[in-house]
Amino acid sequence: MYKFKGKEYPCCASLTMGVIGGKWKSVIIFHLIEGGLRYNQLRKEMPTVTERALSLQLKTLEEDGVIKRTVHTSKPPLKVEYSLTEFGKTLIPVIQAIANWGVFVVENHLEGAN
């Protein structure tokens, strides 16, 4: 058994998927690879995500230490920016490999094995 943040996983692959799995987590991480983004910028990059889903996924990724939330209070209005933590940056090769595989599938018109 593997333990991470108080949760147990049967194998290392399930731990990885527990952290980045689901419909939106890997997409959020992908969009943060180049640098921090504000909430509305993320929404523009992900037009089909609901506000509730995005908020929940950002909170979960923050709790897992993958992203950090920085509030800029120097002048109104408040600006909140999300960026990858050093721990989160260790996921970049994983997310890029997933993205590259998606490009490969599209470019080769693969529809899966039957």
N, C-alpha and C positions, 0 to 999 in steps of 0.2 A: 504494500500500500504506500502511496505517496501522499504527503500532507502539504497543503498550501493554504495559508490564511484561514486555518481552522476547518478546512474541508478535506475529506479523504477522497483519493482517486485510485482506481484499480491499476492504472499503468501511467507511464509518463506521457503517452499520447493523449489520454483522457484529461490529464492535468492541463496540457497545452490547450486543448479544445475548451476546457472549462474557463480558461482565461480569455481566449480570443474567439471562441465559438459563438454561434448564434448568427442572426441575420445582419447585425450592424457593427459589432465590435471590430472586426477586421477591417471593415470599410472606414470606420473612424480612424483607426490606426494608420491605414493607408493614406488618408488625407492629411494626417499630421506628420508624415515622414519629412516633408520639406520644411516644416517649421510650425509654429503656433498659429492657431486660428481662433477667431472669436466665434461664439455660438451661432450667430447669423451667417457667418461665412461657411460654417459646417453645414448649416441647413441648405444653403445654396448649392453646395457640392453634393448634397444628398436630398434631392427634392421630394422623394417618395417616402422618406421617414417621417413619422409623426413626431410632434414636439414631445409628447410623453415618452415615446420609445427612445428618442435621442437623449433626453434628460436622464432617463433610467440607465441607459448604457454608459453615458459619460460618468454618472455617479459610480457605477460598478467598476469601470476601468480605473477611476480615481481610487476607490477603496482597495483595489488590487495592486495599486502602486504603478500602474502602466502609464497613466497620464497625470499631469498636475494641472490644477486650476489656479490661475493667477488673477487676482482682482487688482486692477489699476485704479487708484483713487486720487491721483494727482489733481484732476479737475473733473467736474461733472460733465456728462453722465458717467457713471461707473462703467468700466470696461472689463469684461471677463474674457480671459484667453486660456485656451487649452493647448497643452503641448505634451510631447512625450517626455517621460522621466528618463534617467540613465537606464533604469531597468527596462522601461518601455522600448528604448532604442535597441535593446538586444533582440527584439521581435522583428526588426526591420528586414533581416534576411528571410525570415519565415514568411512575412507578409508579401515581400517582393517575389518569392518563389510561388506563392499562391496566385498572385497577379499575373506572373509570367505564364503559368500554366493556363490560366483563363484566356490570355492572348493567343497561346498556342492552339487551344481548342477552337477559338473563333477563326483564326487564320487558316486552319486546316479543315474547317467545316465538319468537325467531329461531333457526332450526336450520341456518343456512348456505345459501348459494346452491347450486343444483343445476346 
